[in-house]
């Protein structure tokens, strides 16, 4: 394949598909190659996917992509070319902000986006996900509010039945009004953004929170009961291996007040809406076929950090978007 690398200074699908899990068997790492230099500039009036106007595939966000990522990106591009007949070139986005801007302008066509970046791109109708990352058999994960057993706060979660005892978040979370929270970090979906959205929906105004840079640190703080009144983490951060040695009784001492359903998605692969619908379907099919090959699966893991994919539907992001909107936080501030 003739290699072309374009500089990303330069945005994806309005149809839905049934969910389908795509897996493969990884192989050894691909050999490194040198970063190719630009050799042409796309001609925007030419038919997309042609030599004159190739489709632009963005690698994983990295200011300095590794040789392994570049090589794996070339493999992905070559495979899609072989299955579709479309000309594909790769770019190396330095930031997700730049990538979203490129997708918005139609200067990128195939990319992996974080949940926040996808919502931002979706707002301007430039993208829709076609493939969703799956971890441990799940396309979504949940969050939980935790507190020290001696805090006096009431648990609305039944650990035996593994379910909330009330379906109303407001009933469970109103008790957190004026309490001090411990958050993971200011861009964590499960350790800050989604829980904040739920608190706002419940009209539970809390005190100023402490950001502790890591969800195990939130568990430690709640365990010690000397930094905050409650915390928020993914399910179940209390079981983190790094807590086992020093916090053997953590599951007893740190209780779950209420659990957020599994509505937080992982990263996805999206396609630009400037491409015709049939063209997007053909590319999606190529990704499905790619994940069924050992080398393809290994390349996707190298470039995007995804081990398993399933076909995505745009509606998968609706509940997540609702809570993010309720948080009052700017999507632009949640990506880098």
KAWO-V547442 format. One record per residue. N is the residue number from 1. RES is the residue in one letter. SS is DSSP state (2 for helix, 1 for strand, 0 for the rest). OMEGA is omega in whole degrees, 0 to 359 (* if undefined). D_CENTER is the distance of its C-alpha to the mean C-alpha in Angstrom with 2 decimals. Layout:
n/res/ss/omega/d_center
N/RES/SS/OMEGA/D_CENTER
N/RES/SS/OMEGA/D_CENTER
This chain:
n/res/ss/omega/d_center
1/X/0/175/30.72
2/X/0/186/31.59
3/X/0/176/28.84
4/X/0/175/27.81
5/X/1/178/25.37
6/X/1/177/24.87
7/X/0/182/24.00
8/X/0/170/20.91
9/X/0/188/22.40
10/X/0/*/21.88
11/X/0/*/16.90
12/X/0/208/15.70
13/X/0/183/17.32
14/X/0/181/19.14
15/X/0/181/19.91
16/X/0/184/18.61
17/X/0/176/19.04
18/X/0/180/19.76
19/X/0/179/17.29
20/X/0/182/18.27
21/X/1/181/17.14
22/X/1/181/17.56
23/X/0/178/18.52
24/X/0/179/20.84
25/X/0/183/22.54
26/X/0/176/21.53
27/X/0/181/24.40
28/X/0/182/25.49
29/X/0/180/23.82
30/X/0/181/24.91
31/X/0/182/27.62
32/X/0/173/26.87
33/X/0/179/28.19
34/X/0/179/29.04
35/X/0/180/26.95
36/X/0/180/28.68
37/X/0/181/30.14
38/X/0/178/29.98
39/X/0/178/32.74
40/X/0/178/32.32
41/X/0/181/30.81
42/X/0/176/29.48
43/X/0/190/31.97
44/X/0/182/30.14
45/X/0/179/33.00
46/X/0/179/32.98
47/X/0/180/31.37
48/X/0/180/27.64
49/X/0/178/27.14
50/X/0/179/30.63
51/X/0/181/31.93
52/X/0/182/32.69
53/X/0/185/29.26
54/X/0/173/26.69
55/X/1/184/23.12
56/X/1/178/20.76
57/X/1/180/17.96
58/X/1/174/15.69
59/X/0/175/15.02
60/X/0/183/12.24
61/X/0/179/12.63
62/X/0/177/15.71
63/X/0/180/19.00
64/X/0/181/20.91
65/X/0/180/19.48
66/X/0/175/21.34
67/X/2/180/23.93
68/X/2/179/22.05
69/X/2/180/18.97
70/X/2/179/21.45
71/X/2/179/23.38
72/X/2/177/20.49
73/X/2/176/19.42
74/X/2/179/23.06
75/X/2/179/23.07
76/X/2/181/20.20
77/X/2/181/22.02
78/X/2/181/25.32
79/X/2/180/24.26
80/X/2/177/22.96
81/X/2/184/26.20
82/X/2/182/28.30
83/X/2/187/26.92
84/X/2/187/26.87
85/X/0/179/29.46
86/X/0/176/27.21
87/X/0/182/27.43
88/X/1/171/24.15
89/X/1/182/23.79
90/X/1/175/21.04
91/X/1/179/19.99
92/X/0/181/18.49
93/X/0/181/16.51
94/X/0/180/17.33
95/X/0/178/14.66
96/X/2/176/11.70
97/X/2/178/14.28
98/X/2/180/16.67
99/X/2/179/14.40
100/X/2/178/13.79
101/X/2/179/17.54
102/X/2/178/18.40
103/X/2/181/16.67
104/X/2/181/18.50
105/X/2/182/21.74
106/X/0/181/21.44
107/X/0/169/21.57
108/X/0/187/18.56
109/X/0/181/18.09
110/X/1/185/15.54
111/X/1/170/12.22
112/X/1/182/8.68
113/X/1/171/6.42
114/X/0/180/3.46
115/X/2/180/4.01
116/X/2/180/7.10
117/X/2/179/8.15
118/X/2/179/8.15
119/X/2/180/10.22
120/X/2/179/12.34
121/X/2/181/13.09
122/X/2/181/13.81
123/X/2/179/16.24
124/X/0/175/18.49
125/X/0/181/18.33
126/X/0/186/17.47
127/X/1/166/14.59
128/X/1/179/13.46
129/X/1/174/11.14
130/X/1/177/13.46
131/X/1/181/11.68
132/X/1/177/8.85
133/X/1/180/7.94
134/X/1/178/10.27
135/X/1/181/11.16
136/X/0/176/14.72
137/X/0/184/15.35
138/X/1/176/12.81
139/X/0/181/10.04
140/X/1/171/9.60
141/X/1/185/10.72
142/X/1/179/13.10
143/X/1/180/14.65
144/X/1/171/18.33
145/X/1/183/21.06
146/X/1/178/23.45
147/X/1/174/26.93
148/X/1/182/29.92
149/X/2/182/32.31
150/X/2/184/35.09
151/X/2/184/33.35
152/X/0/178/35.11
153/X/0/185/31.94
154/X/0/176/31.93
155/X/0/175/29.45
156/X/0/180/28.43
157/X/1/179/26.80
158/X/1/183/28.88
159/X/0/181/27.83
160/X/0/181/30.33
161/X/0/180/29.06
162/X/0/178/25.42
163/X/1/176/25.13
164/X/1/179/25.62
165/X/0/173/29.25
166/X/0/177/28.55
167/X/0/185/26.27
168/X/0/179/26.63
169/X/2/182/24.23
170/X/2/180/26.87
171/X/2/182/29.47
172/X/2/190/27.55
173/X/2/180/26.13
174/X/2/180/29.17
175/X/2/181/30.70
176/X/2/178/28.19
177/X/0/180/29.78
178/X/0/176/31.12
179/X/0/181/29.62
180/X/0/179/27.82
181/X/1/167/24.16
182/X/1/179/22.46
183/X/1/178/18.87
184/X/0/175/16.58
185/X/0/191/15.61
186/X/0/173/15.33
187/X/0/181/11.61
188/X/0/178/10.57
189/X/2/184/9.17
190/X/2/184/11.52
191/X/2/178/14.07
192/X/2/195/14.84
193/X/2/181/13.32
194/X/2/176/13.47
195/X/2/177/16.70
196/X/2/177/18.17
197/X/2/178/17.69
198/X/2/178/19.52
199/X/2/178/22.20
200/X/2/177/22.80
201/X/2/179/23.15
202/X/0/183/25.61
203/X/0/178/27.40
204/X/0/181/27.33
205/X/0/182/27.75
206/X/0/174/27.14
207/X/0/178/28.63
208/X/0/184/27.01
209/X/0/176/24.23
210/X/1/178/23.94
211/X/1/191/20.81
212/X/0/174/21.18
213/X/0/176/18.50
214/X/0/183/17.19
215/X/2/172/17.02
216/X/2/178/20.05
217/X/2/176/21.89
218/X/2/178/21.35
219/X/2/179/22.91
220/X/2/182/25.70
221/X/2/179/26.47
222/X/2/177/26.74
223/X/2/182/28.84
224/X/2/177/31.16
225/X/0/179/31.42
226/X/0/180/32.57
227/X/0/184/29.63
228/X/0/181/28.12
229/X/0/179/28.88
230/X/1/178/25.52
231/X/1/177/21.94
232/X/1/180/18.44
233/X/1/169/16.19
234/X/1/178/13.92
235/X/0/354/16.20
236/X/0/183/18.25
237/X/2/179/18.18
238/X/2/182/21.99
239/X/2/180/22.03
240/X/0/182/20.57
241/X/2/182/23.10
242/X/2/178/23.80
243/X/2/189/25.28
244/X/2/187/27.62
245/X/0/187/30.53
246/X/0/185/31.07
247/X/0/184/29.93
248/X/0/182/31.46
249/X/0/185/31.94
250/X/2/182/28.53
251/X/2/178/27.93
252/X/2/186/31.26
253/X/2/179/31.20
254/X/1/184/27.68
255/X/1/176/27.35
256/X/1/177/24.65
257/X/1/182/25.64
258/X/1/180/23.21
259/X/1/176/20.01
260/X/1/179/17.25
261/X/1/180/16.62
262/X/1/181/13.54
263/X/1/182/11.72
264/X/1/182/8.28
265/X/1/172/5.88
266/X/0/179/3.53
267/X/0/178/3.00
268/X/1/169/6.40
269/X/1/185/9.79
270/X/1/178/11.67
271/X/1/183/15.38
272/X/1/178/17.53
273/X/0/175/19.72
274/X/0/178/22.65
275/X/0/177/22.99
276/X/0/184/25.22
277/X/2/182/23.84
278/X/2/178/25.75
279/X/2/179/24.49
280/X/2/179/20.85
281/X/2/180/21.89
282/X/2/179/23.63
283/X/2/177/20.69
284/X/2/178/18.49
285/X/2/178/21.41
286/X/2/178/21.51
287/X/2/177/17.98
288/X/2/180/19.13
289/X/2/179/22.25
290/X/2/182/20.61
291/X/2/178/18.67
292/X/0/177/22.08
293/X/0/180/23.59
294/X/2/180/23.42
295/X/2/179/23.23
296/X/2/178/20.53
297/X/2/179/18.30
298/X/2/179/19.09
299/X/2/178/18.35
300/X/2/179/14.83
301/X/2/181/14.24
302/X/2/185/15.99
303/X/2/188/14.36
304/X/2/180/10.66
305/X/0/181/10.72
306/X/0/180/10.36
307/X/0/182/13.41
308/X/1/179/13.46
309/X/1/168/12.50
310/X/1/178/13.75
311/X/1/185/14.83
312/X/0/171/12.72
313/X/0/181/14.43
314/X/2/181/13.79
315/X/2/178/15.11
316/X/2/188/12.23
317/X/2/187/10.65
318/X/2/181/14.08
319/X/2/178/14.38
320/X/2/180/11.19
321/X/2/180/12.53
322/X/2/181/15.87
323/X/2/178/15.12
324/X/2/178/13.33
325/X/2/180/16.43
326/X/2/179/18.69
327/X/2/181/17.55
328/X/0/181/19.31
329/X/0/180/16.95
330/X/0/177/16.46
331/X/2/180/13.16
332/X/2/180/14.82
333/X/2/184/15.25
334/X/2/176/11.69
335/X/0/183/10.72
336/X/0/*/13.00
